[in-house]
Amino acid sequence: MKQRSVTGINTFFKLICISLISVIFTATTACSSGGGGGSNGSVVDTGSTDTGGTDTGGSDTGGNDTGSTGNGGNDGGGGDVSPVLGVLTVDPANGDSNIERDAVVTVTFTDGMDEATINDANFTLGDSSGNSVSGLVSFDAITNVATFTPSAVLGVLRTYTATLSADVTHSGGTPITAVSWSFVTRDGVWGPGVQIETDIAVGTNPQVAFDADGNAIAVWINDGSEVFANKYTASTASWGSVAERIDSLPAAVADLRLAVGNDGTAVAVWSKSKGQARNIQAARYNGTSWEAHVNLESNNGIAQSPQVVVDGAGNAIVVWLQPDNSVNSIWYNFYDAGGVGWGTEDVLELTDDVAYAPQVAMDSNGDAIVAWAQDNGSGTNAIYAAKYTAGASWSAAESIGAGTSNGYTAQIAMDTDGNAIAIWYQLTSTSPYYVYSLWGNRYSAGAWGTAEEIENAVNIVAPPQVAFDAQGNGITVWKNSNGRLRYNTYGFTSGWGTADNVESGTDPAFIPQLAVDTEGHAIVVWRQYSSGTFIYSMWASRYQFGNRWGTPELLELDDTNIVTYPAVAIDNNGNAFAIWIQSDGVSDSTWVSRFE
């Protein structure tokens, strides 16, 4: 694929002069240049023995400070630039953006090189998180061009840094000066909607999640009584031709949730009717096939609202609501991927007060935090949390909320280092009408902070959403009382920012769902009513870290049938799937759209 022009890249060198006559007669002409300012993001001057200092400022991707190292220009001192000749041009150039994800990285040298030194140890490519990109290095001795060809497409809107080490030498054995330069790949685009199952049924509650290799699993409920799954294989860029049923014995199913581990294993959980009771059931995908589903508890009451997380090794934690001493309490069960399998259910908190709607999040070490609302003994719902330390036990539940008014629908997210953010709705006023605010609290260094109000006057129909990037920055999205989607960001060192709109339409938006990639770029999807067509459609908007939300995009073009149950997930490379249920007048089927 044709790449970006590198016109002007000659600024990589300061007044390197080579006498044409001396070249013709194989004579050597020594040239020299004085010192001077850098060339605004150029590769360092490889011809000078005194490189001065290299400005390694962050790469700015249009408002997104990725924090990655780039070369801000070489403030080199004077010195003799010959006989050491180095790099003539690079492509992509330092500071280039919007680079295609299938790009190769090329370097044109100024003269003959020792081909044996141009290899994958001395010519490397890495991302802003410090991960090396695998690839093939080749060299054309006729054109003096070295090429790094990545083994797979690069990530979405990622900063990459290419490096040539000083172990690369000229044919005469003289080493080049080590040099690095950075570029940014393009953002993703949404593809067309694709139906991933063909049953004539009423679908509900779709979920989707990725493993570390970009494979995805989707699950959903058909006709309120059957759980189905399908898998997307990244290597073939395709979904399975037939969806697979992963439960048995038709009965009312609800509360479907899914988690996928980095290793490709997955756990789907749901509640299912059993006479007058409801049981929590789970099915595990072992990386190859779905195992038979099991009951996670033996209760004869109504167990409901399960949530699940899976760590990188395939261990899982499931939490849910279940009666204990006649009131709902928070219960849990573990899956041990080391061979033990599912354990025995147990109660997480031991009060006699009613608990509501548990949520769970996990970090890269397998530690987890559960947050929920619970009567504090005086008739008021407070927000509580408890932490599980991998291989050890649960901490005591503690109140993390604020004030004496009711709190609702707590949500929680954790970053890779074990920091967490919990958000929830809290009743602010009852006169002349009920008013709710969005509140949050931060868990860091083993302790919760002080709860903060994020915004007043919110709509509590749909739970707020919260997610982390790999650097510990958070973002939350919610619906306000005017039907608009709003958001705020949490900086790892700066705290909460200023709330603003995700979209500014006039028709009401519903059920926002949020996903964030490792770089802090986010996608939110939602269903929105159209006063023109009188239907609900599927919409999405893109947030580039440090910037604002982009223009909302319509993900499907059906103007006659409604959309329900939006959801979204992002993989480690920045690709995403939006998933929803779409009616065609006969069936309500599961659809997806890919962002890549």
C-alpha positions as CSV (number, residue, x, y, z in Angstrom):
1,M,0.0,0.0,0.0
2,K,1.3,3.4,-0.9
3,Q,2.4,5.3,2.2
4,R,2.8,8.9,3.1
5,S,5.2,11.3,1.3
6,V,8.3,12.1,3.2
7,T,9.0,15.4,1.3
8,G,11.2,17.6,3.3
9,I,12.7,14.7,5.3
10,N,16.1,16.1,4.3
11,T,15.9,18.2,7.4
12,F,17.0,15.0,9.2
13,F,20.5,16.1,8.3
14,K,22.3,19.4,8.8
15,L,24.2,20.5,5.8
16,I,25.6,17.1,4.9
17,C,27.6,17.8,1.8
18,I,29.1,15.3,-0.6
19,S,31.2,16.5,-3.5
20,L,29.8,15.0,-6.7
21,I,33.2,15.2,-8.2
22,S,34.8,13.3,-5.3
23,V,32.1,10.6,-5.7
24,I,32.9,10.2,-9.4
25,F,36.6,9.9,-8.8
26,T,36.2,7.9,-5.6
27,A,37.8,10.6,-3.6
28,T,36.8,11.6,-0.1
29,T,35.7,15.1,0.6
30,A,35.2,16.0,4.3
31,C,32.4,18.4,5.0
32,S,31.5,20.1,8.2
33,S,28.5,22.0,9.6
34,G,28.0,24.2,12.5
35,G,25.5,23.5,15.3
36,G,21.9,24.7,15.1
37,G,18.4,24.1,16.2
38,G,16.4,20.9,15.6
39,S,14.3,20.3,12.6
40,N,10.9,20.1,14.3
41,G,10.4,16.4,14.9
42,S,13.1,15.2,12.6
43,V,15.2,12.1,13.1
44,V,18.4,12.9,15.0
45,D,21.4,14.0,12.8
46,T,23.1,10.6,12.1
47,G,26.0,12.3,10.4
48,S,27.3,14.2,13.4
49,T,29.5,12.9,16.1
50,D,28.0,15.4,18.6
51,T,24.2,14.9,18.6
52,G,23.5,17.3,21.5
53,G,20.3,16.6,23.3
54,T,17.2,15.0,21.8
55,D,13.8,16.4,22.8
56,T,11.6,13.4,23.6
57,G,8.3,15.0,24.1
58,G,5.0,13.2,23.8
59,S,3.3,12.7,20.5
60,D,0.2,14.8,20.1
61,T,-2.6,13.0,18.1
62,G,-5.0,15.8,17.8
63,G,-5.8,16.4,21.5
64,N,-4.7,12.9,22.6
65,D,-1.5,13.0,24.7
66,T,-0.6,9.3,24.5
67,G,2.4,9.9,26.7
68,S,4.6,8.0,24.2
69,T,8.1,9.1,23.4
70,G,8.7,10.9,20.1
71,N,11.7,12.9,18.8
72,G,11.0,16.6,19.1
73,G,14.1,17.6,17.1
74,N,17.8,17.4,17.7
75,D,19.5,20.4,19.2
76,G,22.9,19.3,17.9
77,G,26.2,20.9,18.4
78,G,28.8,21.5,15.7
79,G,31.2,18.8,14.5
80,D,32.5,16.9,11.6
81,V,29.7,15.0,9.9
82,S,31.9,12.8,7.8
83,P,32.9,10.1,7.2
84,V,29.9,8.7,9.2
85,L,26.8,8.8,7.0
86,G,23.5,7.4,8.2
87,V,19.8,7.6,7.5
88,L,18.5,9.6,4.5
89,T,14.7,9.2,4.9
90,V,12.2,7.2,7.0
91,D,8.6,6.4,6.1
92,P,6.3,7.0,7.9
93,A,8.1,10.1,8.9
94,N,8.5,11.3,12.5
95,G,5.2,12.9,13.7
96,D,3.1,11.5,10.9
97,S,-0.5,10.6,11.8
98,N,-3.4,8.9,10.1
99,I,-1.1,6.1,8.9
100,E,-2.8,3.0,7.5
101,R,-2.8,0.0,9.9
102,D,-1.2,-2.3,7.3
103,A,1.8,0.1,6.8
104,V,5.4,-1.1,6.6
105,V,8.2,1.0,8.1
106,T,11.1,1.8,5.8
107,V,14.5,3.4,6.2
108,T,16.7,4.6,3.3
109,F,20.3,4.8,4.2
110,T,22.8,7.3,2.7
111,D,25.3,4.7,1.6
112,G,26.2,1.0,1.6
113,M,25.3,-0.9,4.7
114,D,26.4,-4.2,6.4
115,E,23.3,-6.2,5.7
116,A,24.0,-8.7,8.5
117,T,23.5,-5.9,11.1
118,I,20.1,-4.9,9.7
119,N,17.9,-7.4,11.6
120,D,15.0,-7.6,14.0
121,A,17.3,-7.1,17.0
122,N,18.6,-3.7,15.6
123,F,15.5,-2.5,13.7
124,T,12.5,-2.6,16.0
125,L,9.0,-1.2,16.4
126,G,7.1,-0.8,19.7
127,D,3.9,0.7,20.9
128,S,3.3,3.4,23.6
129,S,2.8,0.8,26.3
130,G,6.3,-0.6,25.7
131,N,5.1,-3.7,23.9
132,S,7.3,-4.9,21.0
133,V,5.7,-5.4,17.6
134,S,6.7,-8.7,16.0
135,G,7.6,-8.4,12.3
136,L,10.0,-9.3,9.5
137,V,13.1,-7.1,8.7
138,S,14.5,-7.1,5.2
139,F,17.2,-5.1,3.3
140,D,17.6,-4.2,-0.3
141,A,21.3,-3.6,-0.9
142,I,20.7,-2.0,-4.3
143,T,18.4,0.8,-3.0
144,N,19.9,0.8,0.5
145,V,16.3,0.4,1.9
146,A,15.5,-1.5,5.1
147,T,11.9,-2.6,5.7
148,F,10.1,-3.6,8.8
149,T,6.9,-5.5,8.0
150,P,4.7,-6.1,11.0
151,S,3.3,-9.6,11.4
152,A,-0.2,-8.3,11.9
153,V,-2.0,-5.0,11.3
154,L,-1.2,-2.3,13.8
155,G,-3.6,-1.0,16.4
156,V,-6.3,1.6,16.0
157,L,-5.2,5.2,16.7
158,R,-1.9,4.0,18.3
159,T,1.5,5.7,18.6
160,Y,4.4,3.5,17.4
161,T,8.1,4.2,17.8
162,A,10.6,2.7,15.3
163,T,14.2,2.4,16.5
164,L,17.5,1.7,14.8
165,S,20.2,0.8,17.2
166,A,23.9,1.8,17.0
167,D,24.6,-1.9,16.1
168,V,23.5,-1.1,12.6
169,T,26.8,-0.5,10.7
170,H,28.0,0.7,7.3
171,S,29.7,-1.7,4.9
172,G,33.0,-0.4,6.2
173,G,32.0,-1.2,9.8
174,T,31.3,2.3,11.1
175,P,28.1,2.3,13.2
176,I,25.2,4.7,12.6
177,T,24.0,6.9,15.4
178,A,21.1,5.2,17.2
179,V,17.8,6.9,16.2
180,S,14.1,6.6,17.0
181,W,11.0,8.2,15.4
182,S,7.3,8.0,16.1
183,F,4.0,8.0,14.1
184,V,0.3,7.5,14.8
185,T,-2.0,5.1,13.0
186,R,-5.5,6.1,11.8
187,D,-8.6,5.8,13.8
188,G,-11.2,3.1,13.1
189,V,-14.3,3.2,11.1
190,W,-17.6,1.3,11.5
191,G,-18.4,-1.5,9.1
192,P,-21.9,-2.5,8.0
193,G,-24.3,-4.4,10.4
194,V,-24.1,-8.2,10.3
195,Q,-26.6,-10.6,11.6
196,I,-24.9,-13.4,13.5
197,E,-27.8,-15.8,14.0
198,T,-30.7,-16.9,11.9
199,D,-33.3,-18.3,14.3
200,I,-36.8,-17.0,14.0
201,A,-37.0,-15.9,17.6
202,V,-37.3,-12.9,19.9
203,G,-33.8,-12.1,21.0
204,T,-32.8,-10.1,24.1
205,N,-29.9,-9.2,26.3
206,P,-26.9,-9.6,23.9
207,Q,-23.4,-9.4,25.3
208,V,-20.0,-9.4,23.6
209,A,-16.3,-9.5,24.8
210,F,-12.8,-10.1,23.5
211,D,-9.8,-12.2,24.4
212,A,-6.2,-10.9,24.1
213,D,-5.9,-12.1,20.5
214,G,-8.9,-10.2,19.2
215,N,-11.2,-13.1,19.1
216,A,-14.7,-12.3,20.4
217,I,-17.6,-14.2,21.9
218,A,-21.3,-13.1,21.8
219,V,-24.1,-14.5,23.8
220,W,-27.8,-13.7,23.9
221,I,-31.2,-15.0,24.9
222,N,-33.8,-16.3,22.5
223,D,-37.5,-16.4,23.3
224,G,-36.8,-15.7,26.9
225,S,-35.8,-19.3,27.6
226,E,-32.7,-20.3,25.6
227,V,-29.1,-19.0,25.7
228,F,-27.1,-18.9,22.5
229,A,-23.5,-18.1,21.6
230,N,-21.4,-17.4,18.6
231,K,-17.6,-16.8,18.2
232,Y,-15.7,-14.3,16.0
233,T,-12.3,-15.6,14.9
234,A,-9.8,-12.8,14.3
235,S,-7.5,-14.8,12.0
236,T,-10.4,-15.3,9.5
237,A,-12.3,-12.1,10.4
238,S,-15.5,-14.1,10.5
239,W,-18.3,-15.2,12.9
240,G,-19.4,-18.9,13.1
241,S,-21.9,-19.9,10.5
242,V,-24.3,-21.3,13.1
243,A,-25.0,-20.1,16.6
244,E,-24.8,-22.7,19.4
245,R,-27.2,-23.2,22.3
246,I,-25.3,-23.3,25.6
247,D,-28.1,-24.1,28.1
248,S,-30.8,-26.8,28.2
249,L,-34.3,-27.4,29.6
250,P,-36.3,-24.4,28.4
251,A,-37.3,-22.2,31.2
252,A,-37.4,-18.4,31.8
253,V,-33.9,-17.0,31.5
254,A,-32.8,-13.5,32.5
255,D,-29.8,-11.4,33.6
256,L,-27.4,-12.8,31.0
257,R,-23.8,-11.7,31.5
258,L,-20.5,-12.6,29.8
259,A,-16.7,-12.3,30.6
260,V,-13.8,-13.4,28.4
261,G,-10.3,-14.0,29.6
262,N,-7.1,-13.0,27.8
263,D,-6.4,-16.7,27.3
264,G,-9.6,-17.2,25.2
265,T,-11.7,-18.9,27.9
266,A,-15.1,-17.4,28.8
267,V,-17.9,-17.7,31.3
268,A,-21.5,-16.8,30.6
269,V,-23.9,-16.6,33.6
270,W,-27.6,-16.1,33.9
271,S,-30.6,-16.7,36.2
272,K,-33.1,-19.4,35.3
273,S,-36.5,-20.3,36.7
274,K,-37.0,-23.5,38.6
275,G,-40.5,-23.8,39.7
276,Q,-41.1,-20.9,42.1
277,A,-37.3,-20.4,42.5
278,R,-34.6,-19.0,40.3
279,N,-31.1,-20.5,40.1
280,I,-27.8,-19.0,39.0
281,Q,-26.3,-21.0,36.1
282,A,-23.0,-20.8,34.3
283,A,-21.5,-22.2,31.1
284,R,-17.7,-22.1,30.5
285,Y,-16.0,-21.8,27.1
286,N,-12.7,-23.7,27.4
287,G,-11.1,-22.1,24.4
288,T,-12.4,-24.8,22.0
289,S,-15.9,-25.6,23.0
290,W,-18.7,-24.8,25.5
291,E,-18.8,-27.1,28.5
292,A,-22.1,-28.2,30.0
293,H,-23.7,-25.5,32.2
294,V,-23.8,-25.9,35.9
295,N,-25.8,-24.5,38.9
296,L,-23.6,-22.2,41.0
297,E,-25.8,-22.4,44.1
298,S,-28.3,-24.8,45.7
299,N,-30.7,-22.2,47.0
300,N,-34.5,-22.7,46.8
301,G,-35.2,-19.0,46.7
302,I,-34.9,-16.4,44.0
303,A,-31.3,-15.9,43.0
304,Q,-30.8,-13.1,40.5
305,S,-28.6,-10.3,39.1
306,P,-25.4,-12.3,38.5
307,Q,-22.2,-10.6,37.4
308,V,-19.0,-12.2,36.3
309,V,-15.3,-11.4,35.7
310,V,-12.5,-13.6,34.3
311,D,-8.7,-13.0,34.8
312,G,-5.9,-13.7,32.3
313,A,-5.5,-17.3,33.5
314,G,-9.2,-18.2,33.1
315,N,-10.1,-18.0,36.8
316,A,-13.6,-16.5,37.4
317,I,-15.6,-14.8,40.1
318,V,-19.4,-14.7,40.0
319,V,-21.5,-12.6,42.4
320,W,-25.3,-12.4,42.6
321,L,-28.3,-11.6,44.9
322,Q,-29.8,-14.4,46.9
323,P,-32.0,-14.6,50.0
324,D,-30.2,-15.1,53.3
325,N,-32.2,-14.9,56.5
326,S,-35.2,-13.8,54.4
327,V,-33.5,-10.8,52.9
328,N,-31.3,-10.5,49.8
329,S,-27.6,-10.7,50.4
330,I,-24.5,-10.7,48.1
331,W,-23.3,-14.2,47.3
332,Y,-20.3,-15.5,45.3
333,N,-18.6,-18.5,43.7
334,F,-15.2,-19.0,42.2
335,Y,-13.9,-20.9,39.2
336,D,-10.4,-22.2,39.7
337,A,-8.8,-22.8,36.3
338,G,-6.0,-24.8,37.9
339,G,-8.1,-27.9,37.9
340,V,-10.5,-27.4,40.8
341,G,-13.3,-26.0,38.8
342,W,-16.3,-24.4,40.5
343,G,-16.3,-24.1,44.2
344,T,-19.1,-23.8,46.8
345,E,-21.3,-20.7,47.0
346,D,-20.9,-18.5,50.0
347,V,-22.3,-15.2,51.3
348,L,-20.1,-12.1,51.0
349,E,-21.7,-9.9,53.6
350,L,-23.4,-11.0,56.8
351,T,-25.9,-8.2,57.7
352,D,-29.6,-8.7,58.0
353,D,-30.2,-5.7,55.7
354,V,-31.5,-5.9,52.1
355,A,-28.8,-5.6,49.4
356,Y,-29.3,-4.6,45.8
357,A,-27.6,-5.0,42.4
358,P,-24.0,-6.1,42.9
359,Q,-21.3,-5.2,40.4
360,V,-17.8,-6.7,40.2
361,A,-14.5,-5.7,38.5
362,M,-11.1,-7.3,38.4
363,D,-7.5,-6.2,37.9
364,S,-4.6,-7.9,36.1
365,N,-3.5,-9.7,39.3
366,G,-6.9,-11.4,39.8
367,D,-7.9,-9.1,42.7
368,A,-11.5,-8.0,42.6
369,I,-13.8,-5.4,44.1
370,V,-17.6,-5.8,44.4
371,A,-19.8,-2.7,44.9
372,W,-23.5,-2.7,45.7
373,A,-26.3,-0.7,47.4
374,Q,-27.7,-1.9,50.8
375,D,-29.9,-0.7,53.6
376,N,-27.6,0.7,56.2
377,G,-29.9,-0.4,59.1
378,S,-31.8,2.9,59.3
379,G,-33.9,2.6,56.2
380,T,-31.5,4.3,53.8
381,N,-29.6,2.6,50.9
382,A,-25.9,3.2,51.3
383,I,-23.2,2.2,48.8
384,Y,-20.8,-0.5,50.0
385,A,-17.7,-2.3,48.6
386,A,-15.6,-5.3,49.5
387,K,-12.2,-6.4,48.0
388,Y,-11.1,-9.9,47.2
389,T,-7.3,-10.5,47.2
390,A,-6.4,-13.3,44.8
391,G,-5.6,-16.5,46.7
392,A,-6.6,-15.0,50.0
393,S,-10.1,-13.7,51.1
394,W,-12.6,-11.0,51.0
395,S,-12.2,-7.8,53.1
396,A,-15.1,-6.6,55.3
397,A,-17.7,-4.6,53.5
398,E,-17.3,-0.8,54.0
399,S,-19.5,2.1,53.2
400,I,-18.0,4.3,50.4
401,G,-20.9,6.6,49.8
402,A,-21.8,10.1,51.0
403,G,-24.6,11.6,53.0
404,T,-27.7,10.1,54.4
405,S,-29.9,9.9,51.3
406,N,-30.5,6.8,49.2
407,G,-27.9,5.5,46.8
408,Y,-28.7,3.3,43.7
409,T,-27.2,1.3,40.9
410,A,-23.5,1.3,41.9
411,Q,-21.1,0.5,39.0
412,I,-17.3,-0.2,39.3
413,A,-14.2,-0.4,37.2
414,M,-10.6,-1.4,38.0
415,D,-7.4,-0.6,36.2
416,T,-4.5,-3.0,35.8
417,D,-2.8,-1.8,39.0
418,G,-5.8,-2.4,41.2
419,N,-7.1,1.2,41.4
420,A,-10.9,1.5,41.1
421,I,-13.7,3.9,40.6
422,A,-17.2,3.4,41.8
423,I,-20.1,5.5,40.6
424,W,-23.7,5.6,41.6
425,Y,-26.9,7.7,41.6
426,Q,-27.8,9.3,44.9
427,L,-31.1,11.0,45.9
428,T,-30.5,14.7,46.2
429,S,-34.0,16.2,46.8
430,T,-37.6,15.0,47.1
431,S,-39.3,18.4,46.8
432,P,-41.0,19.5,44.7
433,Y,-39.9,16.4,42.8
434,Y,-37.3,13.7,43.1
435,V,-33.8,14.8,41.9
436,Y,-30.8,12.5,41.7
437,S,-27.1,13.2,41.4
438,L,-24.2,11.2,40.1
439,W,-21.5,10.5,42.7
440,G,-18.1,8.7,42.6
441,N,-15.4,7.5,44.8
442,R,-11.8,6.4,44.0
443,Y,-10.0,3.4,45.5
444,S,-6.2,3.8,45.5
445,A,-3.2,2.5,47.5
446,G,-5.5,0.1,49.4
447,A,-8.1,2.6,50.6
448,W,-11.2,4.4,49.4
449,G,-11.1,8.2,49.2
450,T,-13.9,10.7,49.8
451,A,-17.1,10.5,47.7
452,E,-17.5,13.4,45.2
453,E,-20.6,14.6,43.3
454,I,-19.9,14.4,39.6
455,E,-23.1,16.0,38.3
456,N,-26.5,17.0,39.6
457,A,-29.9,16.3,38.0
458,V,-29.4,12.9,36.3
459,N,-31.9,10.3,34.9
460,I,-31.7,7.0,36.8
461,V,-33.6,4.9,34.3
462,A,-30.3,3.4,33.0
463,P,-27.2,2.7,35.2
464,P,-24.2,5.0,34.7
465,Q,-21.2,3.5,32.9
466,V,-17.6,3.7,34.0
467,A,-14.3,2.3,32.5
468,F,-10.5,2.6,32.9
469,D,-7.6,2.7,30.4
470,A,-4.2,1.1,31.0
471,Q,-2.8,4.3,32.5
472,G,-5.4,4.6,35.3
473,N,-7.5,7.3,33.7
474,G,-11.3,6.8,33.9
475,I,-14.3,7.9,32.0
476,T,-18.0,7.7,32.9
477,V,-21.1,8.2,30.8
478,W,-24.7,8.7,31.9
479,K,-28.1,10.1,30.9
480,N,-29.2,13.4,32.3
481,S,-32.7,14.5,33.2
482,N,-33.1,16.1,29.8
483,G,-32.5,12.9,27.8
484,R,-28.9,13.9,26.8
485,L,-25.9,11.6,27.2
486,R,-23.2,13.2,29.4
487,Y,-19.7,12.2,30.3
488,N,-16.8,13.1,32.6
489,T,-13.2,12.0,32.7
490,Y,-11.0,11.1,35.7
491,G,-7.3,11.9,35.3
492,F,-4.9,9.6,37.2
493,T,-3.2,12.7,38.7
494,S,-5.8,15.4,38.2
495,G,-9.1,13.9,39.4
496,W,-12.5,14.6,37.9
497,G,-12.8,17.1,35.0
498,T,-15.8,19.1,33.9
499,A,-18.9,17.2,32.7
500,D,-20.0,17.7,29.1
501,N,-22.3,16.3,26.4
502,V,-21.6,13.1,24.4
503,E,-24.2,14.2,21.9
504,S,-26.5,17.2,21.5
505,G,-29.5,15.9,19.6
506,T,-33.1,16.8,20.3
507,D,-34.6,13.3,20.5
508,P,-34.0,11.3,23.7
509,A,-31.2,8.8,24.0
510,F,-31.4,5.6,26.0
511,I,-29.3,2.9,27.6
512,P,-25.7,4.2,27.0
513,Q,-23.0,1.5,27.0
514,L,-19.3,2.3,27.3
515,A,-16.0,0.6,26.4
516,V,-12.5,2.0,26.7
517,D,-9.3,0.7,25.1
518,T,-5.8,0.7,26.7
519,E,-4.9,4.1,25.3
520,G,-8.0,5.8,26.8
521,H,-9.9,6.1,23.5
522,A,-13.6,5.2,24.1
523,I,-16.8,4.2,22.3
524,V,-20.3,4.7,23.6
525,V,-23.3,3.1,21.9
526,W,-27.0,3.8,22.6
527,R,-30.5,3.5,21.2
528,Q,-32.1,6.8,20.2
529,Y,-35.7,7.6,19.4
530,S,-36.4,9.4,16.2
531,S,-39.3,11.8,16.1
532,G,-39.2,11.7,12.3
533,T,-39.5,7.9,11.9
534,F,-41.0,7.1,15.3
535,I,-38.6,4.2,15.8
536,Y,-35.5,3.5,17.9
537,S,-32.1,3.3,16.1
538,M,-28.6,2.2,17.1
539,W,-26.0,5.0,17.5
540,A,-22.3,5.3,18.4
541,S,-19.8,8.0,19.2
542,R,-16.0,8.0,19.4
543,Y,-13.9,9.7,22.1
544,Q,-10.2,10.3,21.5
545,F,-8.3,10.5,24.7
546,G,-7.8,14.1,25.8
547,N,-10.3,15.4,23.2
548,R,-14.0,15.6,22.9
549,W,-16.6,13.1,21.5
550,G,-16.9,13.0,17.8
551,T,-20.0,13.3,15.7
552,P,-22.5,10.5,16.5
553,E,-22.9,7.8,13.8
554,L,-25.9,5.7,12.9
555,L,-24.9,2.0,12.9
556,E,-27.9,0.6,11.0
557,L,-30.2,1.9,8.3
558,D,-33.5,0.2,9.1
559,D,-36.1,3.0,9.2
560,T,-39.0,0.7,9.8
561,N,-38.0,-1.6,12.7
562,I,-36.7,-0.9,16.2
563,V,-33.4,-1.6,17.9
564,T,-33.1,-2.7,21.6
565,Y,-30.4,-3.8,24.0
566,P,-27.2,-2.0,22.8
567,A,-23.8,-3.2,24.1
568,V,-20.1,-2.7,23.1
569,A,-16.6,-4.1,23.7
570,I,-13.1,-3.1,22.6
571,D,-10.1,-5.4,22.2
572,N,-6.4,-4.8,23.0
573,N,-5.7,-3.4,19.5
574,G,-8.6,-0.9,19.6
575,N,-11.0,-2.8,17.4
576,A,-14.6,-2.9,18.7
577,F,-17.9,-4.7,18.2
578,A,-21.2,-3.0,18.9
579,I,-24.0,-5.6,19.4
580,W,-27.8,-5.1,19.5
581,I,-31.1,-6.7,18.8
582,Q,-32.9,-5.7,15.6
583,S,-36.4,-6.4,14.6
584,D,-37.3,-7.2,11.0
585,G,-41.1,-7.5,11.7
586,V,-40.9,-11.3,12.2
587,S,-37.9,-11.9,14.4
588,D,-35.8,-9.9,16.8
589,S,-32.3,-11.0,15.8
590,T,-28.8,-10.4,17.1
591,W,-26.7,-8.0,15.0
592,V,-23.1,-6.6,15.2
593,S,-21.0,-3.9,13.6
594,R,-17.2,-3.9,13.7
595,F,-15.1,-0.8,14.3
596,E,-11.6,-1.3,12.9
